[in-house]
């Protein structure tokens, strides 16, 4: 790994844009999807009107467009990539007059270097924290810009929800070997993963952008899980919502104990750990909760695979396919309560690891994790 590489920023500058562009679909569909997400997170559309918003790492701006259409008072974009900011300024002309609503502003800054005397009603950091070198430190810094009574939205990504993409990174590096960016490689990878995309009806990103960001983009940093977010928020913050929802909250407002937000955050961590296996395979919902010990094993083995895949792609520590297959087989044997179809998909990986025949991947191709999870946190004081 080149020591001066910055997660996301270096890669996005090298290709000239943020590969987060949406597929061509109706604006109504995207708007409805995002409105559902914000409601799930406890932030209805009406709460955005007249608010001050800051977004760290805004990508290509389609999601920002939805919030700006809800008439906040101001919207500030912060990004360390010159290429990203240039594209955003073309999409959203900046304004300097306070009489123009919303007031659009831009700041060229790495997130950890960003300083601002202002506080904001809504702070967004979407698709940014996972794979940073110090994601918890970055999350703490981002939270410092939330106004008392305001909210922050983060996205989280752990080794379990990321397993399907980690595996596809490994397959790509094993089959195509050189993952250096080129138009020809993008075309090859899109064609190779096209059967996988047919099993992802909610896929909104362009296939070529998914290939760029999930396969070719070097993942330099560390995971940032829902547990990480809840632990970062344990002083002076409350949990507003998550997507998917995983917490049953039986607090009653008249119960004095209900005012102890730290207890609720701790309870949410426990609930997350009992449900984390449900992030492995997006095809199935409502799976039975597992004891912490079982899911700790799942976290351990997927973290191990993620570490080995990173070493393999970087060229530092080769990860032979039979070793990979052995680790996947360990998953199958150690986590007995996974869905039968999930186990079948994992077995397809094991079969491929021995044969190296792409046809053996047929059962795996329908396995996608629940990718990024969203969490919203309120600042109490």
Secondary structure, DSSP 8 states (H G I E B T S, - for coil): --TT--TTHHHHHHHTS-S--B-S--HHHHHHHHHHHHHHTT--GGGTTT-EEEEES-TTSHHHHHHHTT--SEEEEEES-HHHHHHHHHHS-----TTSSSEEEEEE--GGG---S--EEEEEE-S-STTBTTHHHHHHHHHTTEEEEEEEEEEEB-TTTTHHHHHHHHHHHHHH------HHHHHHHHHHHHHHHTT-TT--B-HHHHIIIIIIS---SB-B-HHHHHHHTTTTEEEEEEES--------TTSGGGG-HHHHHHHHHHHHHHHGGGGS-TT--S-----HHHHHHHHHHHHHHHHHHHHHHHTSS---HHHHHHHHHHHHHH-TTS-HHHHHHHHHHHHHHHH--GGGGTTGGG------EEEEEEE--
